[in-house]
């Protein structure tokens, strides 16, 4: 009979726990900022099709580090300005402003601002992956956690 460790149990329950976080987290208003997700929860939700993961960095940054597996790349410095960026996100979620969206950047700083921008444009379930790709005070980051990264030849 195989022994199940606490780590194995947590790892197997992570997608379920992450889905519960999304289910019980109240929609955030632009005034109060928004909810955060740790990189592993964001990965589990995106992999399960329960979260649209959007990398808001620039193409140069995407090439430097690669991008999270399954991410949609929408440069926050959109040629159409903030409205062009918002329209790009809206197109990605097929017009559903209530669709769960996870934003990731280098260290979580820019995503904080973009999260508020999207909320100001009526998006209700925008999550900030505050540790970003390379880590911050919020956590070690997507890459150091060993989450899947794809090269970007963009």
C-alpha positions in Angstrom: 0.0 0.0 0.0 1.5 3.4 -1.0 1.9 6.1 1.5 0.4 9.5 0.7 2.3 12.5 2.1 0.8 15.8 3.0 2.6 17.3 0.0 1.1 14.7 -2.4 -2.4 15.4 -0.9 -2.0 19.2 -1.2 -0.7 18.9 -4.7 -3.6 16.8 -5.8 -6.1 19.1 -4.1 -4.5 22.4 -5.4 -6.8 22.8 -8.5 -9.9 22.2 -6.3 -8.7 24.7 -3.7 -7.9 27.3 -6.4 -11.4 26.9 -7.9 -12.9 27.5 -4.4 -10.9 30.7 -4.1 -12.4 32.0 -7.3 -15.9 30.8 -6.3 -15.9 32.5 -2.9 -13.9 35.6 -3.6 -16.2 38.6 -3.9 -15.9 40.7 -7.0 -13.6 43.6 -6.3 -14.4 47.2 -7.0 -11.9 49.5 -8.6 -11.7 51.6 -5.4 -10.6 48.7 -3.3 -8.1 47.1 -5.6 -8.5 43.5 -6.3 -7.9 40.0 -5.2 -4.5 38.3 -5.7 -3.7 34.7 -6.7 -0.4 32.9 -6.1 1.3 31.6 -9.2 0.5 27.9 -8.5 -3.2 28.6 -8.0 -3.3 30.7 -11.2 -1.5 27.9 -13.1 -4.0 25.3 -11.8 -7.0 27.4 -12.7 -5.7 28.3 -16.2 -4.8 24.7 -16.9 -8.4 23.7 -15.8 -9.9 26.3 -18.2 -11.3 28.3 -15.2 -9.0 31.4 -15.7 -7.8 33.4 -18.6 -4.1 34.1 -17.9 -2.8 37.3 -19.5 0.8 38.4 -19.6 0.9 42.2 -19.9 4.6 42.6 -20.3 6.3 43.8 -23.5 7.5 41.5 -26.3 11.1 42.1 -25.3 10.3 40.8 -21.8 8.5 37.8 -23.2 11.6 36.9 -25.2 13.9 37.4 -22.2 12.1 35.0 -19.8 9.6 33.1 -21.9 6.0 33.1 -20.9 3.8 31.1 -18.7 2.3 28.0 -20.3 -1.0 28.7 -22.0 -0.9 32.5 -21.4 -2.4 35.1 -23.7 0.1 37.9 -24.4 -1.4 41.4 -24.5 1.2 44.2 -24.2 0.0 46.8 -21.7 1.7 49.4 -23.9 -0.8 48.7 -26.6 -0.5 50.8 -29.8 -4.2 51.7 -29.2 -3.4 53.0 -25.7 -5.3 51.9 -22.6 -8.5 51.6 -24.7 -6.8 49.3 -27.2 -5.5 47.1 -24.3 -8.9 46.9 -22.7 -10.4 46.0 -26.1 -7.8 43.3 -26.5 -8.7 41.8 -23.2 -12.4 42.0 -24.0 -11.9 40.2 -27.3 -9.9 37.5 -25.5 -12.8 36.8 -23.0 -15.4 37.1 -25.8 -17.0 40.2 -24.3 -17.6 38.6 -20.9 -16.6 41.2 -18.3 -17.4 38.7 -15.6 -14.9 36.1 -16.9 -12.1 35.3 -14.4 -8.8 36.9 -15.6 -5.4 36.5 -14.1 -2.8 39.2 -14.8 0.9 38.5 -14.7 3.9 40.8 -15.3 7.6 40.7 -14.2 7.1 41.4 -10.4 3.4 42.2 -9.9 3.8 46.0 -9.9 2.3 46.8 -13.3 -0.5 44.2 -12.9 -1.7 46.1 -9.9 -2.3 49.2 -12.1 -3.8 47.2 -15.0 -6.1 45.3 -12.6 -7.6 48.7 -11.6 -7.8 49.8 -15.2 -9.8 46.7 -16.1 -12.1 47.1 -13.1 -12.7 50.7 -14.1 -13.9 49.4 -17.4 -16.4 47.0 -15.8 -14.4 43.8 -15.4 -15.5 42.1 -12.2 -13.1 39.2 -11.7 -9.6 40.4 -12.3 -6.9 38.6 -10.2 -3.4 39.8 -9.7 -0.5 37.3 -9.7 1.5 39.6 -7.6 4.6 37.6 -7.4 5.0 37.9 -11.2 7.3 35.9 -13.4 10.5 36.5 -11.5 9.3 37.0 -8.0 8.7 39.8 -5.5 7.9 40.3 -1.9 4.6 38.5 -2.6 6.4 35.2 -3.5 9.1 33.5 -5.5 7.5 33.9 -8.9 6.3 31.7 -11.7 9.8 30.8 -12.9 11.4 30.0 -9.5 8.4 27.9 -8.5 9.2 25.7 -11.5 5.9 26.3 -13.2 5.9 25.6 -17.0 7.3 28.3 -19.2 7.2 28.4 -23.0 9.8 30.3 -25.1 8.5 33.3 -27.0 9.8 34.1 -30.5 7.5 37.1 -30.7 
